[in-house]
Amino acid sequence: MQGKNRQPLATCSRELLAEFIGTFTLVFAGTGAIVVNHLSQGAVTHLGISFVFGAVVTALIYALGHISGAHFNPAVTLAFWNSGFFQRNRVLPYILAQLLGAVMASSVLFLSFGQVANLGATLPIQGNWQQSFLLETILTFILMLVIWGSGLDRRAPIGFAGIAIGLTVGLEAASMGSITGASMNPARSFAPALISWTWQHHWLYWIAPILGAQLAVWMYRYLSNGFSDLKH
């Protein structure tokens, strides 16, 4: 997963398509597993859903990371931009491509299965938004820290970023998914909320991941000597 892409906006159609496809696949597979788990009365299991999310992220990073940087997440895109590793004029197009891909995935799931399990919409357990806000912030902080350390730091072992990031997503989904939904990604939460019209406390699934990712920018700036140890 990379943040550097310095071409003019007019030349990034392939990158935007990769972000669309990647986010579509992430939401289709991950929230699709939630829907199928509900329909099969728990056959997939919580750990199975967590594995699907982690596995699809790993696969997508290796499949599309060399094309678009494999953001698939508005919070990641904003973090790369704020740290100087992503052009400002590409932030909005990337986020729109991610949101469109996610919405398309939720739409396909709705057409295929109907209004099942709110299409995997993320909701705080027992409506405890304060708890979920804190946890989503921490989860995204950890995820973004792993992205920096494994994907951009030149001191990291080469070729293991996809595994490290995918494992982080899977582990965080397994540990906190039953409490917050373990979104860490506004696009992943927005699409099922829109298609199933499930908006309770939805705001926190934007603000908390973005805040957590920005805190990771601040932390890794210090850990990497002002980003001097990162690939430019």
Residue pairs with C-beta under 8 A, 6 or more apart in sequence:
1 61
1 65
1 69
1 70
1 71
1 76
1 147
1 151
1 152
1 161
1 162
1 165
2 65
2 69
2 70
2 151
2 152
2 231
3 69
3 71
3 79
3 80
3 83
3 85
3 86
3 152
4 69
4 85
4 86
4 231
4 232
5 12
5 15
5 68
5 69
5 86
5 87
5 90
6 87
9 87
9 89
9 90
9 93
12 90
12 93
14 67
14 68
15 67
15 68
15 69
15 90
15 94
16 68
16 93
16 94
16 97
17 97
18 64
18 67
18 68
18 70
19 68
19 71
19 72
19 94
19 97
19 98
19 101
20 97
20 98
20 100
20 101
20 104
21 64
21 101
22 60
22 63
22 64
22 68
22 70
22 72
22 101
23 72
23 73
23 97
23 98
23 99
23 101
23 102
23 105
23 187
23 188
24 101
24 102
24 104
24 105
25 56
25 60
25 101
25 105
26 53
26 56
26 57
26 60
26 72
26 102
26 105
26 185
26 188
27 101
27 102
27 105
27 106
27 120
27 187
27 188
27 191
27 192
28 105
28 108
28 109
29 52
29 53
29 56
30 49
30 52
30 53
30 56
30 120
30 188
31 105
31 106
31 109
31 119
31 120
31 188
31 191
31 192
32 105
32 109
32 120
33 44
33 48
33 49
33 52
33 53
34 44
34 49
34 117
34 119
34 120
35 109
35 113
35 116
35 117
35 119
35 120
36 43
36 44
36 113
37 43
37 44
37 45
37 46
37 48
37 49
37 117
38 116
38 117
39 113
39 116
44 52
46 174
46 177
46 178
47 174
49 173
49 177
50 170
50 171
50 173
50 174
50 177
50 182
51 170
53 169
53 170
53 173
53 182
54 166
54 167
54 168
54 169
54 170
54 171
54 173
55 166
55 170
56 166
57 72
57 162
57 165
57 166
57 169
57 170
58 162
58 163
58 165
58 166
58 167
59 162
59 166
60 70
60 72
61 70
61 161
61 162
61 165
61 166
62 162
64 70
65 161
65 162
68 94
69 80
69 86
71 77
71 80
71 94
71 98
72 98
72 185
72 187
73 98
73 184
73 185
73 186
73 187
73 188
73 209
74 94
74 95
74 98
74 99
74 185
74 186
74 187
74 206
74 209
74 210
75 140
75 144
75 184
75 185
75 186
75 209
75 210
75 212
75 213
76 144
76 147
76 213
77 86
77 91
77 94
77 95
77 98
78 91
78 95
78 210
78 213
78 214
79 144
79 213
79 214
79 216
79 217
80 86
81 87
81 88
81 91
82 214
82 217
83 217
83 220
83 221
83 227
84 227
85 152
85 227
85 230
85 232
86 94
95 187
98 187
99 187
99 190
99 191
101 187
102 187
102 188
102 190
102 191
103 190
103 191
103 194
103 195
105 191
106 119
106 120
106 191
106 192
106 194
106 195
106 196
107 195
109 119
109 120
109 192
109 195
110 119
110 195
110 196
115 196
118 192
118 196
118 198
119 191
119 192
119 195
119 196
119 198
120 192
121 181
121 189
121 192
121 193
121 196
121 198
122 180
122 181
122 182
122 183
122 188
122 189
122 192
122 193
122 205
123 181
123 198
123 200
123 201
124 131
124 132
124 179
124 180
124 181
124 200
124 201
124 204
125 131
125 132
125 178
125 179
125 180
127 200
127 201
129 201
129 204
131 179
131 180
132 179
132 180
132 181
132 201
132 204
132 208
133 204
133 207
133 208
134 208
135 176
135 179
135 180
136 180
136 182
136 183
136 184
136 204
136 205
136 208
136 209
136 212
137 208
137 209
137 211
137 212
137 215
138 212
139 172
139 176
139 180
139 182
139 184
139 212
140 184
140 208
140 209
140 210
140 211
140 212
140 213
140 216
141 212
141 213
141 215
141 216
141 219
142 168
142 172
142 212
142 216
143 165
143 168
143 169
143 172
143 184
143 212
143 213
143 216
144 212
144 213
144 216
144 217
144 220
145 216
145 219
145 220
146 164
146 165
146 168
147 161
147 165
147 216
148 216
148 220
148 224
148 230
149 156
149 164
149 220
149 223
150 156
150 160
150 161
150 164
150 165
151 161
151 164
151 165
152 230
152 231
153 224
153 229
153 230
153 231
154 229
154 230
154 231
155 229
169 184
172 182
172 184
173 182
175 182
176 182
181 189
181 205
183 189
183 205
183 209
184 209
184 212
185 209
186 205
186 206
186 209
186 210
189 202
189 205
189 206
190 202
190 205
190 206
192 198
193 199
193 202
193 205
220 227
221 227
224 230
